[in-house]
Amino acid sequence: MMPLTRTCKEATLLMVAREDRKLEWRNRLALRLHLLVCKACPRFARQMLGMRNQLKAWRGYTTPD
């Protein structure tokens, strides 16, 4: 069984992976725990959310006639 602690590198990989697929419950829990104790990784998560939102807006953009 894998421990619930993750390094920042592992947490970053999990955040990127969850963009494409649903994480297993153990990985979701480990990521949440890491985000609670880390100062840098929540910033990266917010940046990823911002990029996702900007891409959604860009995909829906139409030029005015």
C-alpha positions as YAML, in Angstrom:
chain: A
units: angstrom
residues:
- id: 1
  name: MET
  ca: [0.00, 0.00, 0.00]
- id: 2
  name: MET
  ca: [1.27, 3.45, -0.94]
- id: 3
  name: PRO
  ca: [1.58, 6.07, 1.83]
- id: 4
  name: LEU
  ca: [-0.61, 9.16, 1.66]
- id: 5
  name: THR
  ca: [2.28, 11.61, 1.69]
- id: 6
  name: ARG
  ca: [3.34, 13.09, -1.63]
- id: 7
  name: THR
  ca: [6.22, 15.28, -2.71]
- id: 8
  name: CYS
  ca: [5.54, 18.51, -4.57]
- id: 9
  name: LYS
  ca: [6.64, 16.84, -7.80]
- id: 10
  name: GLU
  ca: [4.21, 13.96, -7.26]
- id: 11
  name: ALA
  ca: [1.42, 16.37, -6.32]
- id: 12
  name: THR
  ca: [2.05, 18.38, -9.48]
- id: 13
  name: LEU
  ca: [1.87, 15.23, -11.59]
- id: 14
  name: LEU
  ca: [-1.44, 14.33, -9.93]
- id: 15
  name: MET
  ca: [-2.86, 17.81, -10.60]
- id: 16
  name: VAL
  ca: [-1.93, 17.51, -14.27]
- id: 17
  name: ALA
  ca: [-3.31, 13.95, -14.48]
- id: 18
  name: ARG
  ca: [-6.67, 14.96, -13.00]
- id: 19
  name: GLU
  ca: [-7.20, 17.23, -15.99]
- id: 20
  name: ASP
  ca: [-7.49, 14.12, -18.17]
- id: 21
  name: ARG
  ca: [-8.94, 11.48, -15.89]
- id: 22
  name: LYS
  ca: [-10.51, 10.90, -12.52]
- id: 23
  name: LEU
  ca: [-7.94, 10.04, -9.88]
- id: 24
  name: GLU
  ca: [-8.24, 7.02, -7.61]
- id: 25
  name: TRP
  ca: [-9.58, 7.88, -4.17]
- id: 26
  name: ARG
  ca: [-6.17, 7.34, -2.55]
- id: 27
  name: ASN
  ca: [-4.53, 9.80, -4.90]
- id: 28
  name: ARG
  ca: [-7.34, 12.33, -4.45]
- id: 29
  name: LEU
  ca: [-6.95, 12.09, -0.68]
- id: 30
  name: ALA
  ca: [-3.16, 12.30, -0.83]
- id: 31
  name: LEU
  ca: [-3.37, 15.35, -3.08]
- id: 32
  name: ARG
  ca: [-5.83, 17.08, -0.74]
- id: 33
  name: LEU
  ca: [-3.60, 16.40, 2.24]
- id: 34
  name: HIS
  ca: [-0.57, 17.72, 0.40]
- id: 35
  name: LEU
  ca: [-2.40, 20.89, -0.64]
- id: 36
  name: LEU
  ca: [-3.31, 21.52, 3.01]
- id: 37
  name: VAL
  ca: [0.32, 21.53, 4.17]
- id: 38
  name: CYS
  ca: [2.18, 22.93, 1.15]
- id: 39
  name: LYS
  ca: [2.51, 26.63, 0.34]
- id: 40
  name: ALA
  ca: [3.57, 26.39, -3.31]
- id: 41
  name: CYS
  ca: [1.31, 23.68, -4.71]
- id: 42
  name: PRO
  ca: [-2.02, 25.47, -4.08]
- id: 43
  name: ARG
  ca: [-0.67, 28.35, -6.18]
- id: 44
  name: PHE
  ca: [0.06, 25.91, -9.00]
- id: 45
  name: ALA
  ca: [-3.46, 24.47, -8.65]
- id: 46
  name: ARG
  ca: [-4.95, 27.98, -8.96]
- id: 47
  name: GLN
  ca: [-2.82, 28.66, -12.01]
- id: 48
  name: MET
  ca: [-4.04, 25.44, -13.63]
- id: 49
  name: LEU
  ca: [-7.64, 26.42, -12.88]
- id: 50
  name: GLY
  ca: [-7.04, 29.83, -14.45]
- id: 51
  name: MET
  ca: [-5.58, 28.24, -17.58]
- id: 52
  name: ARG
  ca: [-8.50, 25.81, -17.81]
- id: 53
  name: ASN
  ca: [-11.00, 28.67, -17.53]
- id: 54
  name: GLN
  ca: [-9.16, 30.75, -20.13]
- id: 55
  name: LEU
  ca: [-9.10, 27.82, -22.55]
- id: 56
  name: LYS
  ca: [-12.85, 27.34, -22.10]
- id: 57
  name: ALA
  ca: [-13.41, 31.02, -22.83]
- id: 58
  name: TRP
  ca: [-11.12, 30.87, -25.86]
- id: 59
  name: ARG
  ca: [-12.91, 27.82, -27.27]
- id: 60
  name: GLY
  ca: [-16.24, 29.63, -27.03]
- id: 61
  name: TYR
  ca: [-14.95, 32.87, -28.55]
- id: 62
  name: THR
  ca: [-16.51, 34.14, -31.75]
- id: 63
  name: THR
  ca: [-15.49, 37.20, -33.67]
- id: 64
  name: PRO
  ca: [-18.09, 39.97, -33.79]
- id: 65
  name: ASP
  ca: [-19.51, 40.67, -37.25]
...
